[in-house]
Amino acid sequence: MRILIIGEGGRESALAAQLTKDARVTKMFFANGNASTDKYGQNVNLSAITELRDFAIKEKVDLTIVGPEAPLVAGLRDEFKKHDLKVFGPDQKVASLEGSKAFSKKFMQTYDIKTAKAVVFDSYEDAKAYIQTQEYPLVVKASGLAGGKGVVICETLEEAEATIHDFMIRRIYGDAGIRLVIEEFLQGFEASIIAFSNGENLFPCISVKDYKKAGNGDAGPNTGGMGSVAPSPEFTEEHYADFEENILKTTIKGLKAEGFSFKGIIFFGLMITKNGTYLLEYNMRFGDPETQVLMALMENKILDVINDCMNGKNIELKFKDEKAVCLVMCSGGYPRNMELGFEIVGEEKVKHSQLLYAGAVKSGDKIVSNGGRVLNIIATGATYDEARKKVYEDASHVHFDYSFYREDIGKF
């Protein structure tokens, strides 16, 4: 098979690392890829959907796997389908479950999917009036895509006013924030469950804990993810039963009622409170850095899983009875103003873990940082402590100027 993977993060590196072990994969292309995918196949500089389509036709690509959300929301699968090109991912309409938080929230409310109470606003004045009457903390979300940074937990009225002004008037995330979802704050802990769809049913993976805040102890601003562990140690069988009954089953019901059949991924972002498990959001693609720990533990061949989904077959997911830890090493200043372009050294000293590049590219005979989340270090072990010791031992040998990472990933 000739495979095109769209994306350039650690998630794409993790998928590529598994696919490269499969003898059926004869060639992999990456748009635009990174320093790891450069080893597994051929990086190609493509961005527009028409460019990707023409490339897939020219290179006789058998399967396209889409990592990030933007191409799906922009209708990549719809365009590829016109030319009989296979894509593992939803069409534009179904991708709106991630691309529009307003659309997603309405879907949840319509099909009694357990979620926080929320109101959608198109008017700045109406949103401003509404927040005067609410209890705090309060959650303000940009409806559109904002790179994982469009959700703010507002502790005070003043903070909420500033946030809706930033989103709707200043438009710090462009058009993503001109429509808002304002919802009640849920106190608890988060968990992620990624499920495969075969067009008829959903098949969940084990739970993952994602560390979203930039600093130790969940301090600092939200990020795209500073690390992950699987399975989530806090997510119990009781929590899963609640998820299955009140979120998974009702989501399947809603998808069928709306005619939202697709072959791809649906990601459940969950909040577990004293009152049970709630759905925060859907993503319609592999998570990052959740994918990294899932690939480290998955016993199935990922190509088998994807092919069976594409062919409408039921699947049985199997995972090792181990723990996985992924540490994300970042550029100085991330997620705000970042220092980029620094040489990364020490990869050869990584002995106990898997190092996957994300925001890093080859520059001559060097590898340099070119993004916020620069690389991932992943290890497995019988316990979380065993896995994290491997990760942090290896991380101590890898260096680039102004790099930083959290010191508490996998520490329980």
Secondary structure, DSSP 4 states (H G I P E B T S, - for coil): -EEEEEE-SHHHHHHHHHHTT-TT--EEEEEE--TTHHHHSEE----SHHHHHHHHHHTT-SEEEE-SSHHHHTTHHHHHHTTT--EES--HHHHHHHH-HHHHHHHHHHTT--B--EEEES-HHHHHHHHTT--SSEEEEESS--TT--EEEESSHHHHHHHHIIIIII-TTGGGGSSEEEEE---SEEEEEEEEEESS-EEE---BEE--EEETTTEEEE-S-SEEEES-TT--HHHHHHHIIIIIHHHHHHHHHHT---EEEEEEEEEEETTEEEEEEEESS--TTHHHHHHHHB-S-HHHHHHHHHTT------B-SSEEEEEEEE-TTTTSS----PBPB-GGG--SSEEEESSEEEETTEEEE-SSEEEEEEEEESSHHHHHHHHHHHHTT-B-TT-B--S-TT--
